[in-house]
């Protein structure tokens, strides 16, 4: 549900994490940058990636939110991502199937 919150609030998060014109120039197909508001395990074109883990290493699971630009304010970026994810948990947003 945390991931569902990130997906639902992706447009608002993008206003904070990609605030420059050049931030959007990299969000096009072919640059290993996310171009779809979706999540998956292997596809790097998805906004959120949950890489596969080896059996017995479940604690090594991580969630990658792939759109933030290096020029963004990391404190604001983490704050909006955390707020969106927690809202997804609180509001019980449904998680779509992975791509």
Steps between C-alpha positions, in 0.01 A plus 500: 500500500800728547579454130135568412526834682810592301328411174181692580685815603772480232397829329525692827829333593641584158444871562749475788745243365526632142480875531723603208437489124801272456350263758228414250732469200638174639155349563465365146538148361855382440678657797438229765274756669138435597240584237196315643311551827509133590706256702686186413786273589727514195383782276704818549238704313264470798481780755545253786722194487511222759805295398486125542687357795672166546316229696574536869585871459149643543633767736705640210184608314494867407275744317653733241312821420678580175393848392672747739752725332843537664433876523198458728507578870546155660322600821189616316516199268508250785230692687251492211580136418451398863176701528358346181597148601354535849179644356477192280524282810251709701245527217554135393567583135484190280828397339475430126666197348870539412596566139 
